[in-house]
Amino acid sequence: MSQTQSPPPSLICWVVSDGRRGIENQALGLAEAVQAQLAAAGTGMRIGRAVAHKDGSVALPDCGPPDLWIGCGRAAIKLAGRHRRTFTRCFFTYVQDPRTRYRDFDLILAPAHDRLTRPNALAMIGSPNRISATLLEDGRAGFAAQIEALAPPRAAVLIGGDSKRFRLTPRIADYLVERLEGLLADNVSLMITASRRTPKALSDRLSQAFAGHPRVWLFDGEGENPYFAFLAAADWIFVTEESTNMLVEASATGKPVYALPMDGSAGKFTRLHAALEAHGAMRPWLGRLEKWSYTPLAETDRAAGLLINRWEPPLQSHAASGDAA
């Protein structure tokens, strides 16, 4: 077999979630990292999506029963017990803390800041994600014209919203707009994206302030999402401090990451912020741009290796050896 060819799929992985991007991408990122490591060892694996809908229905993948099951989110927890009774030789993995349903999983990959101590639990900085050199290169290539239209240097600005511990208040909205105007005054082009949690008042204000500006690319949620292109093209990445997923994804790029403050108290997430700062990825935004380098955070790859070591994948799929749905 040529080294440039992927091995034929022989194993099947189900990624199980409620379909929300922020939830599913954690499980999918881990699955993709496992797939890449298995491929490097000569074993193929196909990934299918299982989505639990709000009405109680479940859309299962058409790739056959799983050898590896990776779930994230409450919907996945509810399905795990049922699927475990059906797929008796499958290896069940959960991302995050399943909250009392620990026995339903062979492996739990929990954020270190949760301090989960269980025999079947391993800790990682933050959560798995899909960031890879290939994904970033593909993202940039897909939006090359729009990126080239923005004069360098460029900053990606990733804005979240209200959470259990933080609020994006009018005071914080004022702060964010002022900081972005300050970056433009320093001749830094901006690539701005908001999340589903961003208050509409702020989204409207960002549009009024920056839409049409020659040095601003403001993604309004319409059309293909340029999120990975933003990460790839950025010289700096700014992230509101409540968004743990976006902070970890930004830290996986090797680009300087600045945390933007919110109203509230970080609580246990102080430990995550400290870990990202200790890694050299993240600093608080104090008003002056700096350049620094660090080894991109590779926790997803490390977690994938831990999973494979615990799982010890079979040479042939369980489906092929007789497991049925």
Beta strands, then each sheet from edge to edge (+ up, - down):
strand 1: 9-17
strand 2: 44-52
strand 3: 58-59
strand 4: 68-72
strand 5: 91-95
strand 6: 107-111
strand 7: 121-124
strand 8: 154-159
strand 9: 166-167
strand 10: 189-194
strand 11: 216-219
strand 12: 236-240
strand 13: 257-260
strand 14: 263-264
strand 15: 282-284
sheet 1: 3+ 2- 1- 4- 5- 6- 7-
sheet 2: 11+ 10+ 8+ 12+ 13+ 15+
sheet 3: 9+ 14-
end
